[in-house]
Amino acid sequence: MKTLLDQIGNTPLIKVEENNGSNIFAKMEGFNPGGSIKDRIALNMINNAERLGIIKKGDTLIEPTSGNTGVGLAMVGAMKGYKVKVIMPDTTSPEKIKMIKAYGGETILVESLRYRKFVIDDVRNMVRKEGNLVFLNQYENAFNPLAHFEGTAEEIIKQMKGEKIDYFVAGMGTGGTITGVGRRLRQKFPKMKIIAVQPIQGQSIEGLRSLKDGFVPPIIDFEIIDEIYDLEAEKAFQTREEIARKGILVGPSSGAAMYVSREISKENPGVNIVTVFPDRGERYL
Ligand SMILES: Cc1ncc(COP(=O)(O)O)c(C=O)c1O
């Protein structure tokens, strides 16, 4: 008999639109049971920590996140018997905070400017002081990009049914998606371009962060990234509204990915562009 954990991954890849003779496809990660792409890494980080003997049932996991990893960890934790403490910016959508609590997780809100500069060392200090906490650290944990290398990317390759991929576009938070999917797709399509999207420094697109804020997640593989696009937040919000009017209700980081995919399609006729819509729109209403 299947459990809900078996339903993580295998999300649909849909054609969002055709533009200038180019196709834009999106991986619909909101179809995961916790409603975002982060279910994948929550499960992969927990499974591997169990396998390596780093955690045991009853332990408390602590994680800084813009919210979705918190939801994923709280959901997987609830199913597998872990307590979860989530540190989030105080600008996180109320829906995500409520979801984490509903799964039995604890939320600690940090002023958003402080969070942006929030360094891993702060959490390490908490772990040292409080004890009894396990920090899986999505920003450094190799099982974050690996979830996308083995899962998300393999699914995309199968779902494209032999069609070539010319561009992969993804927003950057931890950089797990762009690194994991990018590495695998680049192996399969060596000439393709991999484009990362981040908000203009000082602006906020929930789920994404700017490398210019000063913290560079160690898991990011810059070797495979061809370009990092600095996007005005307003463009992400507008695009998100536009695609909702076409029946696809997704979060602001999906609007960011779609905006940049459209820009690429305008300049490059006849290409296939694959992007990721990381989560559902209901959690930002
Ligand atoms: C809504 C949303 N979009 C995009 C991302 C970025 O994904 P990644 O951390 O794999 O770079 C995140 C990560 O937190 C997210 O929550």
The ligand as a MOL file (V3000), in Angstrom:
LIG
                    3D

  0  0  0     0  0            999 V3000
M  V30 BEGIN CTAB
M  V30 COUNTS 16 16 0 0 0
M  V30 BEGIN ATOM
M  V30 1 C 8.6360 29.3080 -3.8380 0
M  V30 2 C 10.0570 28.9560 -4.0970 0
M  V30 3 N 10.5500 29.1170 -5.3100 0
M  V30 4 C 11.8400 28.8360 -5.5890 0
M  V30 5 C 12.6960 28.3770 -4.6350 0
M  V30 6 C 14.1450 28.1520 -4.9930 0
M  V30 7 O 14.5250 26.8330 -5.0290 0
M  V30 8 P 16.0050 26.3890 -4.6670 0
M  V30 9 O 16.1220 26.5180 -3.1690 0
M  V30 10 O 16.0950 24.9760 -5.1080 0
M  V30 11 O 16.9520 27.2820 -5.3360 0
M  V30 12 C 12.2150 28.2060 -3.3630 0
M  V30 13 C 13.1220 27.7850 -2.3090 0
M  V30 14 O 12.9210 28.0410 -1.1300 0
M  V30 15 C 10.8680 28.4800 -3.0680 0
M  V30 16 O 10.3510 28.3490 -1.8420 0
M  V30 END ATOM
M  V30 BEGIN BOND
M  V30 1 1 1 2
M  V30 2 1 2 3
M  V30 3 2 2 15
M  V30 4 2 3 4
M  V30 5 1 4 5
M  V30 6 1 5 6
M  V30 7 2 5 12
M  V30 8 1 6 7
M  V30 9 1 7 8
M  V30 10 2 8 9
M  V30 11 1 8 10
M  V30 12 1 8 11
M  V30 13 1 12 13
M  V30 14 1 12 15
M  V30 15 2 13 14
M  V30 16 1 15 16
M  V30 END BOND
M  V30 END CTAB
M  END
